[in-house]
Amino acid sequence: MASVPFDQMDGFIWMNGEFVEWANAKIHVLTHGLHYASSVFEGERAYGGEIFKLTDHSERLHESARLLGFKIPYSVAEIDDACRALLKKQGFQDAYVRPIAWRGSEQMGVSAQNSRINCAIAIWQWPSYFDPAQKLKGIRLDLAEWRRPDPRTAPSKSKAAGLYMICTMSKHAAEAKGYADAMMLDWRGQVAEATGANIFFVKDGKIHTPTPDCFLDGITRRTVIGLAKDRGFEVIERAIMPEELEGFQQCFLTGTAAEVTPVSEIGPYRFEVGEIAKTLMNDYSVAVQPNHAIAAE
């Protein structure tokens, strides 16, 4: 958690093509994105002065906006360049990167076709999403009450701000009971994901993960699947029912913020922090480093 409120941090934010002093990066209270969730965002990490999978994230930001019916007025390349320039201006080597795009305050109401599409990027230092000591021995997850919706009711392939409302509610409820996070089911009752990360299980040396048909197929998720296959592990994407958790030996989460995080329990189910989870945690730590990316090209 930041030692000061986020609106009082030092530095600069890139906003609509300009570097703005952090405290002056403001929007009006009648901004459409605030009232009607017409907002999309990305979460990225910089390691050693390079932003991992930057273009993949910028492309997804554009696609998320398209799914919500608006076009970001900056190209993927321009967003990439702005992220790199801001990282340098902030003077960080390892940091968290948050691009966001939203409808402005020109119109107020459900329909806002003529509102301005704004875009901003903020970068700050955020070492670990979960408590480092808990991460090493496996975090504890609650079982969320809220479920990921049917994709016919929400644009589930978009990283849209509105889709995270039930994630915040679920994580708050979990934390109130002493858990680090919560596992969510989908509308069918199948295992979906955690509130901000994809989920994997291990049984008899094979890795199982839910098919991402109603939640994001995360960039970190795809990276870790590739690392697992490079190691010769079989990765099975399929529908997973919650009663199957009793038979899995290991569990871990993946996400830009979470990176690779072992899980020790989900509600009544217990898991070991085993070798596969540890191996992929280490492999991911190596893969995100700039010297590794250069060597692999």
Protein Blocks (a to p, Z undefined) as FASTA:
>chain_A
ZZbdfklcgcdddeehiacdfklmccdfklfklmnopacddddddeehiaehklmmmmmm
mmmmmmnopacfbdfklmmmmmmmmmmmnopabdcddddddddfkbgcjblfkbccdddd
dddddfblbafklmmnopaddddfbdcddfklbcfkbccfklmmmmmmmmmmmmmnopab
dcdddfkopafbdfkbccdddeehiacddddfkbccdfklmmmmmmmmmnopacdddddd
fklmmmpmbdcdddfklmpaddfbghjbccdddfklmmmmmmmmmmmpmklmmmmZZ
